[in-house]
Amino acid sequence: MTRRQLIGLILLTLIWGLNWPVMKVGLREMSPLWFRGITMAGGALALAAYYSRHAIPLLPRGAGQWRSVMVLGLPNVAGWHGLSIIGVSFLPAGRAAILGFTMPVFTVLLTVVFYGERFTRRLAVAVSAVLLAIVLLLWNELSTLAGSPVGIAWMQGAAFFWALGTVWMQRARLTIGPETLVIWMLGTSSVVLMLMAAAIEPLPQWHLSAFMWAVMIWSVFLNYGASQVIWFALARNLPASTSAMSVMAVPIVSVLSSTLIGEWPNWQDALAMVCVVVAISAVLLRRNN
């Protein structure tokens, strides 16, 4: 990796990790789906403005490209981002991040069940580690009532949809550029989430605190803006092992940064985080043969 790539990867990991407690703070003044839908729409517009200056085509062409936007956007963006923000509303931010980043294990399980990949000993270790992490977190929720076991179900649903979208993305025959794809996945998914919010949540009140406006700006320009630009700049050249290490670091950053909003991890959280790191390592890291 070049120095520039390393700096980009560190920034990406910090943004994704810090975003979990930022989301938790955002939910103090806005309901989950409205918060997610509004900031996602803003992020799509920010990305469109950025990429338009780099002469990247922004409009999908033909039914096939629009189909890719809808089919891949529903699980990857609407499913993952919609369910995860609801999960965060029930759980401490660090705990939600640990559960959300079980996604790589779900990804491998889906390829085993539906695409005939072999169920290896490493996958068995990963599944066992994830189940142990869920038991630890569920035990904590039931014993302390700090959140709700329902939150665990929401986060596992979010991880499943993210995994499903990842599998479909890997096997899709795309004729649309990744930058254009992500702009329209964010844009269309934001509409879906705001329509759902209009049906089941009260309208947002715009008498927000200065701190909440800072959270909104972070979500639009860093979580949905800068992180996507950095990721696409890195994705073409990143080795798989480097991507894996980045994924493993995000829940660690999230748990540590959640102390800034008064959420202190207990021993179940710490052990669950170790279990998830072990699981992701088992399915993503390859032996050097």
C-alpha positions, 0 to 999 in steps of 0.5 A: 500500500502507498502512504496515501492508501494507508491514510485513506484506509485509516480515515475510512475505518475511523469514520465507519467506527465513529459513525455508530455513536454518532447515529446513537446521538442523532436518534435523541432528536429524530426518529430512526427512519427519518434520520436515515432517509434524510441524511442518506438523500443528502449524501447522495446529492453530495456524491452526485455533486462531487462526481459530476466535477470529475466527468463521471456519468451520473444517469443510469442508461437502459432498463438493465442498469436501473434494474441493477440499482433497484435489485442491489440497492434494496438489500445493500442500502435500504435493508442494511441501513434501515434495519441497522438504524432501528437496531441502534435505537434499541441497543448501545452503539458499540453492541450494535456495531459488533452485531452488524459486523457479523455480516462476512459470516452471513455472506459465506453461509449464503454462498454455502447454502445457495451457491454450493461452496464447501462448508469448511472447518474454518467456517464452522469456527466462524459460525460457532464464534458468532453464535457465542457472541450473540449469546453473550450479548443476548445474556447481557440484554436480558440480565441488565435490561440496558437495551432490548433483545429485539435490538439484537434481532434487528441488527442480525436482520441488517447483517443478513441483508448486507450479506445478501446484497454483497453476494448479489453484488459479487455475482452481478454482471454490471454495466454501470459504474460503481460511483453511479450505482452507489449514488442511485442506490442511496437516492432510491433507498432514501426515498423508500425509507422516507416513505416508510417513515411517513407511514409509521413515524411522526414528522421530524421537528426541525427545531434541532440543537446545534449539536444535532445539526453537526450530527446531520452534517457528519452523516451527510458529508462523512458517513455517506460522502467522504467514506464512499469516495475513499472506499471507491478510491481504495477498492480497485487496489486493496488486497482482500486481507487488507479489506478484512483487517479494515472490517475487523477494526470498525467494531473495535473503534465503535466500542471504544468511541462509544465511551464518549457518549457514556456507553461503557463496555462490560466483559460480555461486550469485550468477549463478544467483540473478540468472538466477532473478530475471530469469526471474520478472521476465519472467513476472510483471511487466507493462509499464505500457502 
